[in-house]
C-alpha cells in the first residue's frame, strides 16, 4: 500500500514519517482557525471566535510572512495545518497551493467536510504534501450524505497521488462495535487507503477516559503507529523532565500568529510572531516541565529520548526520534 513504511520493530508508519524524523525540518503546527463545522461532543477547547489570519491579513501578506519565517530560521519547514477545521476558511485551498509552490511541505489535518477541501485537493501539488490526515468523526458515520462526501473526497485525493490516511477516532462509546465499524470503512476504501485507529488523544483524556478493556481492544485492532500509542499510554504522568524537541523540531503557531513551544506552554514565553516573520527556535532540546503531554503524539515523535521512561527500552529503538538512526534503514 502507498505511503506505508515498515520500521525495524515491525510498526507501520505513514507518509509524513520521513519529515518527522529529519533533523533538518521544523514542523509548525499551525492552528489555522479554532472553529469547526462538526462540533463533536467530545472535543473541547475549540470554541474560540478568533478569525483566521488568512481572513484578517489576506493571502499575499500571510504568504510573505511564512517565507520570512523560513528565511529567518534557515530551516526546512513542514506546516501541519490543523484547527478547528482549516478547510472551512475561505481561500484556504488557494493559499495552501501557494505555500506548496513556495517550497513548504504540508501536512493537513482535516475532516474533509469543509467547503475548501475540493480546492485543496484540486490545486495543491501532491508532491509537497507529506500526508493528508483525514479524521472520520461520528457525524459522517451517522449521516449518509456526509459519509458519501467524505469518501468521495478521500478517494479523489488518493487517485490524484496524495498520501492520505483515514484516521478513525475511536471514542469510548465506539469501542464495543469497533470491528464492525472498521470493516465498513474497509469496504468503502477497498484496500486503497490505510486506516489509522486512534483513541481521542487531546489533552489529558488519554487514557483516563478509557477502561483497560477498551485500551486493550484498541491495541489489538491498531496496526499503524502502534508504538506511539503504547508508549504514550505507559508514559502517562511521566513526561516531566523528558528532553523534548518542542521549541526546535516542532513549534506551535497560534491562530493569532504567536509562536509557542507547545500546546501546554500556550501561557508561556513567546517564540516570535508570524506577522513579523520572526521565529526564535531553541538551540537544543529542553526538559519538559509538564507531567502530562497535551500535544498528543508530538512529544513521542520528536522527543530526544522519551523511551528513557519505559522499562528495559533502548535508545537505539527510538524510531520516532530525529537524533537516532538513519531513515534509510526504516524504508
C-alpha positions as CSV (number, residue, x, y, z in Angstrom):
1,X,0.0,0.0,0.0
2,X,1.2,3.5,-0.8
3,X,2.9,5.7,1.8
4,X,3.4,2.9,4.3
5,X,6.8,2.4,5.9
6,X,7.7,-0.7,7.8
7,X,10.0,0.0,10.8
8,X,12.6,-2.4,12.2
9,X,10.3,-3.1,15.2
10,X,7.5,-4.1,12.7
11,X,5.5,-1.0,13.4
12,X,4.0,0.8,10.4
13,X,4.4,4.5,9.6
14,X,2.9,6.9,7.1
15,X,3.9,9.5,4.5
16,X,4.9,12.2,7.0
17,X,7.4,9.9,8.7
18,X,10.4,11.0,6.7
19,X,9.8,14.7,7.5
20,X,9.0,14.0,11.2
21,X,12.4,12.3,11.9
22,X,14.5,14.5,9.6
23,X,16.7,16.8,11.8
24,X,16.7,19.5,9.0
25,X,13.0,20.0,9.3
26,X,11.0,22.0,11.8
27,X,7.3,21.2,11.9
28,X,5.0,24.2,12.6
29,X,1.7,23.1,14.0
30,X,-0.5,25.9,12.6
31,X,-3.9,26.3,14.2
32,X,-5.5,27.9,11.1
33,X,-8.7,28.5,12.9
34,X,-10.3,27.2,16.1
35,X,-13.9,26.9,14.9
36,X,-15.0,23.6,13.5
37,X,-18.0,22.6,11.4
38,X,-18.8,19.3,13.2
39,X,-19.0,20.3,16.9
40,X,-18.2,16.8,18.2
41,X,-19.4,16.4,21.8
42,X,-16.0,15.0,23.0
43,X,-13.9,17.8,21.5
44,X,-13.1,20.7,23.9
45,X,-11.2,24.0,23.6
46,X,-12.2,24.9,20.0
47,X,-14.9,27.4,20.7
48,X,-12.6,30.4,20.1
49,X,-14.1,33.1,17.9
50,X,-10.7,34.2,16.7
51,X,-10.7,34.7,12.9
52,X,-8.0,33.0,10.8
53,X,-5.0,35.2,9.8
54,X,-5.8,34.1,6.3
55,X,-9.1,36.1,6.6
56,X,-7.6,39.0,8.5
57,X,-4.5,39.9,6.6
58,X,-5.0,38.1,3.3
59,X,-3.2,35.5,1.2
60,X,-0.2,37.5,-0.1
61,X,0.7,39.1,3.2
62,X,0.4,35.8,5.0
63,X,2.5,34.0,2.4
64,X,5.2,36.7,2.7
65,X,5.2,36.2,6.4
66,X,5.7,32.5,6.2
67,X,8.5,33.0,3.7
68,X,10.2,35.5,6.0
69,X,10.0,32.9,8.9
70,X,11.6,30.3,6.6
71,X,14.4,32.7,5.8
72,X,14.8,33.8,9.4
73,X,15.1,30.2,10.8
74,X,17.2,28.9,7.9
75,X,15.2,25.7,8.3
76,X,13.1,23.5,6.1
77,X,9.5,23.8,7.2
78,X,6.6,21.4,7.3
79,X,3.3,23.1,8.1
80,X,0.8,20.9,9.9
81,X,-2.4,22.7,9.1
82,X,-5.0,22.0,11.8
83,X,-7.8,23.6,13.8
84,X,-10.7,23.5,14.5
85,X,-11.3,22.7,10.8
86,X,-9.0,24.6,8.4
87,X,-11.0,23.7,5.3
88,X,-13.9,26.0,6.4
89,X,-11.7,29.1,6.0
90,X,-12.2,30.9,2.7
91,X,-9.3,30.7,0.2
92,X,-7.6,28.0,2.3
93,X,-7.2,25.7,-0.7
94,X,-5.7,28.5,-2.8
95,X,-3.4,29.6,-0.1
96,X,-2.1,26.1,0.5
97,X,-1.3,25.8,-3.2
98,X,0.8,29.0,-2.9
99,X,2.6,27.6,0.1
100,X,3.3,24.4,-1.8
101,X,4.6,26.3,-4.8
102,X,7.0,28.2,-2.5
103,X,8.7,25.0,-1.1
104,X,6.7,24.4,2.0
105,X,5.7,20.8,2.9
106,X,2.1,20.5,4.0
107,X,0.5,18.1,6.5
108,X,-3.2,19.0,6.6
109,X,-5.4,17.5,9.3
110,X,-9.0,17.7,8.2
111,X,-12.4,16.1,8.3
112,X,-12.8,16.6,4.5
113,X,-16.2,18.1,5.1
114,X,-15.3,21.8,4.7
115,X,-16.0,23.7,1.6
116,X,-12.4,24.3,0.8
117,X,-11.5,20.6,0.8
118,X,-12.1,20.3,-3.0
119,X,-9.9,23.4,-3.7
120,X,-7.1,21.9,-1.7
121,X,-7.3,18.6,-3.5
122,X,-7.6,20.2,-6.9
123,X,-4.9,22.9,-6.6
124,X,-2.2,21.7,-4.3
125,X,0.8,19.7,-5.7
126,X,0.6,16.2,-4.1
127,X,4.4,16.0,-4.2
128,X,4.6,18.7,-1.5
129,X,2.0,17.1,0.8
130,X,3.6,14.8,3.4
131,X,0.2,13.3,4.4
132,X,-3.5,14.2,4.4
133,X,-4.8,13.0,7.8
134,X,-8.5,12.7,7.2
135,X,-10.3,12.3,10.5
136,X,-13.5,10.4,10.5
137,X,-15.7,11.6,13.3
138,X,-19.2,10.4,14.3
139,X,-21.3,12.8,12.2
140,X,-20.2,11.3,8.8
141,X,-20.8,7.9,10.2
142,X,-24.4,8.8,11.1
143,X,-25.2,10.9,8.1
144,X,-25.3,9.2,4.7
145,X,-24.6,12.4,2.7
146,X,-21.6,13.3,4.8
147,X,-20.3,9.7,4.6
148,X,-20.5,9.8,0.8
149,X,-18.9,13.3,0.7
150,X,-16.0,12.2,3.0
151,X,-15.1,9.1,1.0
152,X,-15.6,10.7,-2.4
153,X,-13.0,13.3,-1.5
154,X,-10.7,10.8,0.2
155,X,-10.7,8.6,-2.9
156,X,-10.2,11.5,-5.2
157,X,-7.2,12.7,-3.2
158,X,-5.8,9.2,-3.3
159,X,-6.3,8.9,-7.1
160,X,-4.6,12.2,-7.7
161,X,-1.5,11.0,-5.9
162,X,-1.8,12.4,-2.4
163,X,-0.5,10.4,0.6
164,X,-3.7,10.1,2.7
165,X,-4.8,8.2,5.7
166,X,-8.2,7.8,7.2
167,X,-7.9,8.5,10.9
168,X,-10.7,6.8,12.7
169,X,-11.4,8.4,16.1
170,X,-12.2,5.5,18.4
171,X,-14.1,7.3,21.2
172,X,-15.1,5.1,24.1
173,X,-18.7,4.6,23.0
174,X,-17.5,3.2,19.6
175,X,-15.2,0.6,21.1
176,X,-17.7,-2.2,21.5
177,X,-18.6,-2.1,17.8
178,X,-15.2,-1.1,16.6
179,X,-14.5,-4.2,14.5
180,X,-17.8,-3.7,12.5
181,X,-17.1,0.0,12.1
182,X,-13.6,-0.7,10.7
183,X,-15.0,-3.3,8.3
184,X,-17.4,-0.7,6.9
185,X,-14.6,1.7,6.3
186,X,-12.5,-1.0,4.6
187,X,-15.4,-1.8,2.3
188,X,-15.6,2.0,1.4
189,X,-11.9,2.3,0.5
190,X,-11.4,-1.2,-0.9
191,X,-7.9,-1.5,0.4
192,X,-6.6,1.6,-1.3
193,X,-6.2,3.9,1.7
194,X,-4.7,3.0,5.1
195,X,-6.8,3.3,8.2
196,X,-5.3,4.7,11.4
197,X,-7.1,3.7,14.5
198,X,-6.7,6.4,17.1
199,X,-8.2,6.9,20.5
200,X,-9.2,10.5,21.3
201,X,-5.8,11.9,22.5
202,X,-6.5,15.6,23.2
203,X,-5.1,17.0,26.5
204,X,-5.4,14.6,29.4
205,X,-8.2,12.4,28.0
206,X,-6.0,9.5,27.1
207,X,-6.0,7.1,28.7
208,X,-8.2,8.1,31.7
209,X,-11.5,8.2,29.7
210,X,-10.9,4.6,28.5
211,X,-11.2,1.4,30.6
212,X,-8.3,-1.1,30.5
213,X,-10.5,-3.4,28.4
214,X,-11.2,-0.7,25.9
215,X,-7.5,0.2,25.7
216,X,-6.7,-3.5,25.1
217,X,-9.2,-3.6,22.3
218,X,-7.8,-0.6,20.5
219,X,-4.3,-2.1,20.8
220,X,-5.5,-5.4,19.4
221,X,-7.0,-3.7,16.3
222,X,-4.5,-0.9,15.8
223,X,-1.8,-1.8,13.3
224,X,-0.3,1.7,12.4
225,X,1.7,3.8,14.8
226,X,1.0,1.3,17.5
227,X,4.3,2.0,19.2
228,X,3.3,5.7,19.7
229,X,0.0,4.8,21.4
230,X,1.5,2.1,23.6
231,X,4.4,4.2,24.8
232,X,2.2,7.3,25.3
233,X,-0.1,5.1,27.4
234,X,2.8,3.8,29.5
235,X,4.4,7.3,29.8
236,X,1.2,8.9,31.2
237,X,2.2,11.3,34.1
238,X,5.9,10.8,33.5
239,X,6.7,13.3,30.7
240,X,8.2,15.8,33.2
241,X,11.9,16.1,32.8
242,X,11.9,14.4,29.4
243,X,14.1,16.3,26.9
244,X,11.6,17.2,24.2
245,X,12.3,18.8,20.8
246,X,9.2,21.1,21.1
247,X,10.6,24.6,20.6
248,X,13.1,23.5,17.9
249,X,11.9,20.5,15.8
250,X,8.3,21.3,16.4
251,X,6.6,24.6,17.2
252,X,3.1,25.7,17.9
253,X,1.6,28.5,15.8
254,X,-1.5,30.0,17.5
255,X,-4.4,31.3,15.5
256,X,-3.3,34.8,16.5
257,X,0.1,34.4,14.8
258,X,2.1,33.9,18.0
259,X,4.7,31.1,18.1
260,X,4.8,28.9,21.3
261,X,6.8,25.9,22.3
262,X,3.8,23.6,22.5
263,X,0.1,23.5,23.4
264,X,0.8,23.0,27.1
265,X,3.0,26.1,27.0
266,X,0.4,28.4,25.5
267,X,0.7,30.7,28.5
268,X,4.5,30.6,28.4
269,X,7.1,32.7,26.7
270,X,6.6,33.7,23.0
271,X,9.0,32.3,20.4
272,X,8.1,35.1,17.9
273,X,5.3,36.4,15.7
274,X,4.4,35.2,12.3
275,X,3.3,38.7,11.1
276,X,6.8,40.0,11.9
277,X,8.5,37.0,10.2
278,X,10.3,36.1,13.5
279,X,10.6,32.6,15.0
280,X,13.4,32.1,17.6
281,X,14.0,28.4,18.0
282,X,15.7,26.7,20.9
283,X,19.3,25.7,20.2
284,X,18.8,22.2,21.7
285,X,16.0,20.1,23.2
286,X,14.8,21.3,26.6
287,X,13.4,19.3,29.5
288,X,9.6,19.2,29.6
289,X,8.2,21.0,32.7
290,X,4.8,19.2,32.4
291,X,3.8,15.8,33.9
292,X,1.2,15.1,31.1
293,X,1.6,15.8,27.4
294,X,-1.2,17.7,25.7
295,X,0.4,17.5,22.3
296,X,-0.9,14.0,21.5
297,X,1.8,12.2,19.6
298,X,4.2,15.1,19.1
299,X,6.4,14.6,22.2
300,X,6.7,10.9,21.4
301,X,7.7,11.6,17.8
302,X,10.1,14.5,18.3
303,X,11.4,14.0,21.8
304,X,15.1,13.4,22.3
305,X,14.6,10.1,24.1
306,X,11.1,9.6,25.6
307,X,11.9,5.9,25.9
308,X,14.0,6.7,28.9
309,X,10.7,6.4,30.7
310,X,10.0,2.9,29.6
311,X,11.5,0.0,31.5
312,X,14.1,-2.0,29.5
313,X,13.8,0.3,26.5
314,X,16.9,1.1,24.5
315,X,17.7,4.4,22.8
316,X,18.5,2.6,19.6
317,X,14.8,1.6,19.4
318,X,13.6,5.2,19.2
319,X,12.4,5.1,15.6
320,X,10.4,8.3,16.1
321,X,13.5,10.2,17.1
322,X,15.1,12.9,15.0
323,X,18.5,12.2,16.5
324,X,18.8,8.4,16.5
325,X,19.3,6.1,13.5
326,X,19.1,6.6,9.8
327,X,15.9,6.8,7.8
328,X,17.3,4.5,5.1
329,X,17.1,1.5,7.4
330,X,13.4,2.1,8.0
331,X,12.2,2.2,4.4
